[in-house]
Amino acid sequence: MATETADARADHLRSLTVSSVTSLSGIAAGLISAVVASGATDTAGLYPLAGAILVQLPLLGLLGVEVDDFSIKDNVYIAFMTFALWFVTWTILLTTGTSF
């Protein structure tokens, strides 16, 4: 019984860590895209997104998440969540005319 509880907590902490890192990375990439790119058609806005996706696996490894156990589904989840938060953040900043 105690082992099941410890395993459930470890799985929950892993999920929470991965979700938090992907969300914060996507938001940070959106903010950086707003600074780097001159508008929505500027392809320089994609580079922070690519960098955020590539940096996450080593970062998660440093945070104690076993990235060697990730399946394709986990990697797609990381890429999609980062993209989704990047897209929403950069879209909001573009439509409000916010400039840094």
Steps between C-alpha positions, in 0.01 A plus 500: 500500500776747591689414182194575288462839667868583445478396135185707451668804654810455285285476185301805602815701573647396164183611318491827688865572426469424129180705462646796687825504304322471164253775585760741631730426206221572253414829669865603514543412131196712414642797688838459332332473160325831565837660572694338214247506216362811338161345427304185435661442160856524635641147515743603774209448739524124445855469631408554868236228465750253356751590770244457776406154375863388468606631842223327692628141499836587658322734742256229603794264550660754733174523693505126565253379239607178327494621138640166380164344584308747278300350216413673174172605661688683776725679251201604287326627814802715586523642149126564469457664839799724440365594157150566633617732779747672265224556243250638750756728667642640177150543351385699802809720484458556123130586520541741790786676327731451796861578418805456712 
